[in-house]
Structures are given as structure tokens and as C-alpha cells.
Amino acid sequence: MNNIEQMKKYLDEFLLSLSDEYSMPGCDLSVYLHHKPVYRGMFGYANIAENIPISENTLYNIYSSSKFITCTAGMQLLERGKIRLDDKLSRYFPAFEKMYVKTPDGGHTEAKNAIRLKDLFCMTAGFRYDGYQKETEAFIRDTNGECPLIEFPNYLARADLEFEPSSAFCYSLCHDVLGALIEKVSGMRFSEYLKKNIFEPLEMENTGFYPEELKSQELAMHYSFDGKDKPLRERGCRNCLVPPQLKESGGGGLITSVDDYMKFEEALCKGNIILRKPTVDLMRRDHLTPAQKAGYGWTPHGMSYGLGVRIIIDPAQMNTTAGYTSFGWDGAAGSFASVDPEREISIFYAQHLFGSSDYFINSTIRNIVYSFAD
């Protein structure tokens, strides 16, 4: 048995074991080595009640794996000279010219630092994910419920920042603001920009924000795992997390198939397709300062953050066979994206299950692949 056959055997065994471990309804994994497919595993059901098995046409809400695509689109604008990482956000959205930062006593003080575009990529702008009820209500009211993405930052700018820009890391709405920035700079609707500059060039016919516009209509059911002694809970097929007013959420709104997302990953792995190789290299470098790393929860596990992507800074601390060269991101329902231009390895895993141990699943897949890839 050669290495690839062994890898397939162990991946099959692991993915099948998830049914016992997490009552996994269905899972879907693709692995490319040296830009060729070497593994595809599809197990279980896209919809248990309707007895619909996982197939190549199954679509998934990928939640924060959308961020990988959004940041790639942003880096295209950098390549073309449309933006710079050290540009002030207020250059494009003047509402951010004068910002305030929360103080421990419940008040606020004027921010000393301007929010830079790099802060959007690196999650260091001072935003958060929740607590914007007043601003959201005004957004909906003032726009008669239309909530155009390009107006979203102007309402976010009304809220106090959590911390001084560039001083800390906080996983937040940064990439939704980045989506609005892409729309502002390109003069195109965000979804249209992605379609024209990423999806159409890569023939990704099953990727977008609106399922009715995609070639396949086989959107998988969501489930929640609440423990081995409890039945899975159905949560519908539509996006469970992104607020309805963010119709084109760069941070978590995309739908895709495993084959489509792999086209995106392979374009970055090869380089010089949708991004030039030097741009990909910049994206996957460690961009967090020591102070910012203190707020990045995965640093103790050997990881840091690039321009919108996870990177490995200590394989020994991370307990991985992957080395230093892979980068990517994950999604709330269990999607996992990993690209390694040096070893020429691309991995994309998808599921529609909340409550499973995504780190356990992802790290095991990665360890198996890298142990047998050559």
C-alpha cells in the first residue's frame, strides 16, 4: 500500500468515526496534492429526514470561511493600486475620521490612532461582533429595510470602539466593513465584484450569497449536536448566524460546494491566477504584534494571524505535522480551509453541524494528510 492509499484509508476511517463521536449527519472532504485530486470523501446525509445523501452537488453555508474569499478580493485591490494597507479607513468612509474608544468607567475618550485598512484585514480595528442594536435599528429604519452594504460602515462608525485601533486583536465585523470597502472602491456591488473577479474566472458556479442564483439547489440542512445522549436538532437550510440586514456578509454569508471552494484554494496554492504569488506570500505572513497576539486565542496553540487568515508559527506547540507553511480559515458550522503553496497541498472540509469539536476534526484531518503527502 503506497502513501496515498494509506492516507485515503485513514481519512475514510476517521470521517466514518465522526458518526459515532458526534452523530455526524454528513461530511465532505477534498484533498489536492501537487495540484491534483488525491482524495474525495463524502459520507452521510445532506438531509436526514428526506434521505438525501451528501453528493458533489451539496451546498454549504461556510460562514467565516467566507472571510478567506473576502480578504483575497481585498488583496486584489491592493495589487491593482486601488488601496494601500496603511490607508486610513476615513479616506473611504469619512464617518470614521473622529472615533471614540470605550473607557473602563463606562465613558469614552477620543481615539489616538486612525483605523487603517490593515486593521480591517487583521481584526485590529476596535470593532466587535455584537452589541450594535441601536446602530442596527437606525440602519434598518433609515434605509427602509434595504440596508445597502455600502452604507453599513457609516452606522458602525457611530458606536464607540472596544479598544484603540491597532492595539489589540478582536474577532469582529472587520471583514464585513472590508466587503463594503471593496464595493466603494470598485464601484461594483460586493457580490458582483466577487462574481466578476473570483467566481467567474475560476468557474465557481455554485458559490455566492443567494442560493437561488447558484447552479445547484441542494443546500444541506443544518443540525446542532448537543451531546451523545441527545438527538440532533434541525436548524433549517438557510444561514443561521448572519443578521438578515447583512445580505452580502463578507464575514460569513457565502454558500459554496466543496468542489467550488477547492477551485479557489488551488488558485491561491498555484499563485498568479487570482492573486500574484508575492501577494499570497504577504497574506500568509504573521502580521500580529506581541500585544495583538495576546488577544488572539489561538496563539497558545502555535498559531497567529495574517491578512485575514490563520497561520502556523509553532508546529510543536500546535502538535501538527503540517509545518509552517499552510494558511486558511474555518467556519462556524464546521468548514475548514487550508492552503500550502510550499508543499502544494490544498484541503477543504465541509459539514453542516454546530456543536462538534471543529479543532479536533480539522487538526486530525491535517495530521493525516501531511503524514502521507509526498
N, C-alpha and C positions, 0 to 999 in steps of 0.2 A: 504494500500500500504506500503510494507516494504522499508527499506533504499535503497536496491539495485534497486528495481523497481523505486523508486523516482530518484535515480541517473541516471538510463537509460532514464527516461522521460526528465530530464533536459538536459542531454547531447544531446539527439536527437533534442530537441528544439533549443539548441544553435548551433549545427552543421548545421541544416537546415537554421538558420537565416543568416549564412555566405553567402548564395547565394544572399541575398538582400544587405548585408553590403559590400561585396567585389566581387560580381558576381562570387563567388567561383565555379570553374568548377567541382571540385570533392575533397573530403576529406575522410580520412580513420583513424579510431581511435580504438585502442585496450587497454583495461584496465584489469589488473590482480590484484586480492586481495587474500592474503594468498595463492599465487601460483596457483590460479585457475582463468580461464577467467570469468569475470563478465559482460563485455561489449564489443561489436564489432559493430561499426557504419561505414557503407560505403555509401556515398552519392555522387550523381552526376556522372561525366564522366571523364574517363582517356583520352578520345579524343572526343571532342565535334563534330568536323566535320565528324568523322566516326561513331558517335553514339555508342561509346564503353563505357559501364558503368564501374565504379570502381568495382573491384572484389578482391577476395583473392589472385589472381594471378598477380595483378597490381604491377609493379616495379617502384621504385622511385630513382632518384638521390638524395642522402641525404646530399650532400655537407659536411658541418662541423660536422654533426652527425657522420661522419667517424672518427673524432678525438677521440671520445669515445672508438672506437674499437682499433685504433692505440695505444692509451695510455694503454689500457688493455694489448695489446700484449707486450708493453714495460715493464709493471709491471710483466709479466710472466718471462721475462729475469732476473729481479731483484730477484724474488723468487728463481730462479734456480742458483743464484750466478754468472750469466754471466756479470752483470753490477751492479754498485752502483750509487746512486743518486749524490754522491759527486765526482764521477769520472770526470776528465777533458775530454771535447769533443775531445781535441787534442790527447788523448790516442788512439782513434779510427780513427780519421782523423787529421793527423799531420799538415795539412794546416791551422788549427786553432791555432797553437802554438803561433803565434805572430799576434795579431789583432790590428786594429786601430779604434778609435771612432771619429765620426764627432765632430767638434767644431763649435760654433756659428758664427765664422768669415769665414766659408766655408772651413777651413782646416781640419786637423785631428791630433790626438795625440795617442800615444800608449796606449792600454788598460791596466789598472792596474789589473783587475780581469780576471781570466780564465773563459771561458764558461764551466759550469758544466752540467752534464746530467739533473739535476733537472731543470736547466734553460730551457731545451727543453720542459719538461712536463709543466712548469709553464708559458711559454711565456715570459721569462725574459732574453733571450739570447742577445738581442740587434738587432734582425732581424726585418724586416718589411714585408709587402706583395707585395709592388710594387717598381718600380724604379731600377730593376736589368737588364735593357735592354742589357747593354754591356756584362755582365756576361752570360746572357741567349744566346745571339748571339754566344759567344765563345763556350758555352756548345753544342749548335746545330752543329756548324761548326766542332769542334774538334772530335765529335763523329759521324760525318756523318749522323746526324739526329736521331741516335739510342737513345741518351740521357738516358743511363742506370742510374737508380735511385742511385746506389751506388756511382756514380761519381758526383752527384748533389752537395753535400756539398763542394767539392773541388772548385767549381766555385763560390758558395755563399761566401766562405771564402775570395775571392778576393775583396769583397766590404767592405767599412767602416761600422762599426756598428752604429746604431742610438743612442745608449747610452751605458754606462758602464755596462757590464754583471752583472746581479743580482740586479741592482739599480732601475729598473722600469719594468712595465708590458707593452707589446705591442703585440697585436694580430697579428700573423705573420706566417712565413713559418716554425716555430719551429717543428711542427708535421710532416712536410714533411722531415725535417732532421732526425727526430726520426724514420721515416719509413726506411730511408737509414741506420741508425744505426742498426735497427733490422736486416736488410739484411746483414750488415757487420758482426755482432756478431753471427748470427745464421748460416751463410754460405748458406742461402736459399734466393731465390728471395722473396721480401716482400710479394707479392701476394700468393706465395706458403707457406710461413710461416703462414699467416693468415688462409689459407685453412686447413693446417695440424693441427694447434693448436687451432683454434677457430671454423671455419665454419664446418669442417667435424665432430669434436666431438659433436657439437650441431645440426648436420643435417640441416645446413643452406644452402640449395641447390640453393637458389635464391639470394645469396649475393656474390659480387665480383666486380672487376674493369671492366670486359669485358662482356657486355650484351649477346653476342653470346655464352658465356660459361655457362649461367645460365639455369636452368630448364624451367622457364617461359620466354617468349619473349615479354611479354606485358608491355613494357616500356611506362609510361604515357607521354603525351605531356606536355611541359612547356607552361605557359601563364604568361603574365605580366598584372597587374592591374594598370591602370593609372588614376583612378578616376571613380566615378559612372556614369558620363556623357560620358564616352568613352568606346568603345568596348575592350574586352580582345585582347591582341596581342599574336599570336602563336610564340614560340621561339624554336621549334623543340624538339626532344626527348632526344638528347644527352646532356651531361654535358655542361652547358653554361659558366662556370666560370674558371675551372681549365685549365691552359695552356696545349696545346697538348703535350709539351715535358715532363710534369709530368704525365707519363702514369699510374703510380700507386701512386697517391697522397694520403698520409696518412692524409692530412689535409682536403681533400674534394672530393675524387674520387670514393667513393663506391656507388654501386647500391644495393638495397635490397627491400624486401617486408615487409609489416607490421608484418606478422607472423614470418618471419625470425628474424627481429630485436628484437621482443619480446622474442625469444629464448635466444638471447644474454643478454638482460636485466634481464630475470629471472635467468640466470646462475649467474649473479652478485648479484641479490637480495637474492638468496638462499645461495650463497657462497660455497666454497670448490668444485667447478666444474671446471671452467677455471681459477679462482683465489681463493686462500685461503682467508678466512674471514678477518684475520688480514691485508692482503694486500689490500683488498677492503676498509677496515677502514682507512688505511693510505692514499689511493687515495682520499677519500672524506673528509679529514680534510682540514682546512684552511691553505694554505701554503704561502700566500702573507704577506709580511711585510707591515707596515703602509705606507712606501714610495712607495711600489709597488701598493698598493691599490689605490693610488692617480691617477694612470693611468688606472685603471680598471673601465670602465664606469658604471658597474652595482653596485658598492659599495654603491652609494647613494640610491639605491633601495633595500638595505638589502642583497646583495649577495657578495660573494667572490669566490675565485678560488682555487681548489685543484690541484691534479696532472692530469691536462687536463680536469677537469670537473667543472661545476657550483655548488656551494654550497650555502645554506642559512645561514646567520649569524644574521639576524634580521627579524623574521617573521612580526613584527609590522611595520617596515619600508617598508617591501616588500608587506604589505597588503595581506597576504596569510594565508589560513587555514592549510597550509602544515607543519608548524612547522620547526624544524631544520634539519630533517634527510634525506631529499631527495637530490639526486645529478644527474647530467646528462649534456646534451648539446643539441644545436639546429642546424638547417641547413638553408642555405640561401633561399631555395625555400619553407621553412615553416615546415620542420620536427622538432619534439620536443620529446626528450627522457628524462624520469625521472624514477629513481630507488630509492626505500626507503626500505632498509633492516629491519629497526626497525618496521615500520608499515606494512611491507610486501605488498607494493603497487608498481606496475610497470605500466608505462604509455608510449605508443608510438603513436604519431600522425604524419601523413604524408599528404602532399599536393604537388602540382607542380605549385605554384603560387608565383611569385615575386611581391612585392609591397603591400601586405596585412600587417596589423599590427600584426606581429607574437607574440609580447609580450601580446597584448590584447587577442589573441586567446589562447595562451598557459596558461596564468595566469587564464583565465576563466575556461578552462578545469580542471586545477589543483584544483581550488577552489571548483568546483562541486564535483569532485572525493573525495577530502579529507573531505568535509562536510558530506558525506553519507557513507564513508568507515568505517567499524567497524569489 
